[in-house]
């Protein structure tokens, strides 16, 4: 089942890099897309976790251990993460499973991100001033991975992040039992919500419960 987007008019192409406010247009650092792609093995592992009760800490720990992910134990890691995948992803979530796999930002000595941290993290690759569409291509690649395993998304929804800026967030959502899996972009806490990241997330939602309204999806999925 595919839902109609919130705004069926796709609007103008925002071009390379995230849409920014006028005050950011004088940035002199490079736009960077940092990626740790969702490979076939990781996608299969995540899809296999759709029946896990992520509100149960022990059940989540057991599922991650069975997948060979390294848990941070009873404390959170340096970026408030709860585990690492062998590929290098940081794993988050108190009552869910959330894994960012791409970030888009620019580096500026006086900005939210003064240096490219992700270039130092094993498994991650940073691409300065990449071709337009590089960030979106990472999203589409992840969607393709899960579509191969789970079939087409049950929902395909679009939410305008900031209507004044021609940026839209597209949510591809699969429902299985009491959980939903989504691949989508969102605001990145690492940059104090000034830039975007792309993530895959599994979150509990009763099988008989409707999805939140499109306007509430950014809060529901992180």
N, C-alpha and C positions, 0 to 999 in steps of 0.2 A: 504494500500500500504506500503510495506516495502522496504527501500533502502538498497543497498549493503553497508556494512561498508567500511570506508576508507581503512582499512587494514584487509583483511579477515583472516589473520593468527593471532590468539589471542595472540601468544607469550607466554613466561613463566609466571606462576603465581607469582605476586609480593610478595605474602605472607602477613602476618599481618602487619598492619600499612601502612601509605603512603610511597611511594618510596622516599628516601632521598638521598641527595648528600653525598659523602664520608666524608665531614667535619662534618656531623651531626651524623655519626655513633657512636661517643663516648658519645652521650647523655645518661644521667643516670637517667632521670625521666621516669615515666611510660607512655606508649602509652595510650591514653584515647579516647574512643568514647562516646560523649555526645549526647543524643537523646531526642527529643520530638516528638514522632511518629505522622504521619498523620492518624488519626482515621477515621472511616466511616463518622461521621457527618461533620468533617472538609473537607474531600474530596468532599462530596456532596455540601457543601457550595461553595468551590472553583470552582467546575465544574459548578455550577449555576451562576458563575460570568463571564463565557466565553462570554456573550453578553454585558458586561459592557464596556463603552468607558473609558479606563484607562488614556487617555490623558485629560479627563475632571475631574478635582479635585473634584467637587461637586458630580458627578456621582459615583466616587470611594468611597467618604465618605458615601454616602447614602447606597451603597451596603454593606459596612463594618458594618455600624450601624444596618442595617436590619438583618445581620448575628449575631449581638450581640458582635461584636468585639469592644474593647475599643480604640477609636482614641486618638492620642496625640494632636489633634486639629491643630491649625495653626503653631505649632512648632514641631520640631522633638524630639524624646525621647533620653534617655541616650546613646543609641547605634545607633543614627541616624535613628531610626525606626519611622514609622508613625502610628502604631497601635499595639495592642496585641490581640491575640485570647484568648478565655477563657482557652484553654489548656496550654497556656504559650508561644506560638510562637511569635516572633517578626516579624512584617510585614514591608516590605520595598518597595521602588520604587517611582520615580517621575511620570513616565508615564507608569507604569506597576504595577503588583502585584507580589511580590517576598517573599517567605516564606522559610527560611532555617529550616530543621528539624533534621539535624545530623551534628556533627563536629568530625573530627579526628585530633588529635594533641598529642604532648607530653609536659609535664610541666618541665621546667628547670629554675632555679633561674636567669640564665644569658641568657635565650632564649627569643623567641618572646612572649611566654606565660609563665609567672612566677608562675601563680597559676590557678587552675581550676575554672574559673569564672562561668561556666555553672552549676557546682555542687551547686551553691547558688541560682539559678534561679528557682522559683516555676514551676513545671511541667516538668522540665528537669531531666534526670538521667544520671550520669556519670559512665562509666564502665572502670576501670583501667585494662590495659593489657587484653582486651577481646579476645575471640577466633578469629582466622583468619576468615575473611569474615563478621564480625559483621557490619561494615560500609556499605558494599555492600548489606547486607540483609535488612537494613533500606531503601535503594533505591528501592530494588525489592518489598518490602512491599507497598511502596507508589505507584509504578507502578501498582501493582495488584489492589489497591484501585480505581485508575482512570480507569483501564481497565474494572473493573466491572461496572462502571457507563457509560463510554464513548465508550466502545468497544476497540479493539486492537489499538495501536498507528498508526497514519497515516505514521509516519516516525520512523525509528530506525537506528540512525547514530552513528558512532564511530569516535572520534578524538583523535589522540595521543597528550597528554599534552606535554610531553618532550620525543622525540624519543629515547634519550640516556637512559632513565629510563623506565622500562617496566610498564608504567601506561597509561591507556586509559580512556577517558571519553566517556560514552555512553549517548546519548540523545534520550529519548522516547518522541515523539512530536505528539500532537493532534491538528488539525486545525478545527476551527469552525467560519465561517463567517470571520470577520476581525480581529480575534485574534488567537494566538497559545498558547497552554499550553505545558510546558515541565517539565519533571522530569529528573534531571541530577546532576552530581557533578560539582564542580568548585573551584577556589581558594577563600579562605576565607579572606576577608578584616580585620576581627578581629585579625588575626595573621599576618597582613601585607603581605598577599598572600603567606605565607610560608607553610600553611597546606590546607586541603580541607574541604569543607562542601557539604552537599547534600541539594537541594532546589527544590521547585515547583514554577513555574513562569508562569504568563499570560502576554503576550506582544502583542501589536498591530502589525498586518501584513496584508495588504490588501489581500482579498481573491484571487485576480488574480496575486499576487506577488509571485515569487518563494522564497523558503528558501535561506538564504545566503549559500555560499559554506561551506562545512564541516570545512575547515580551519578557517572560521570566526565565527563559532558558539560560542566559548568561549566569544568573545567580544559582540556578538549580545544578548546572554542570560546572560548578566551581565558583 
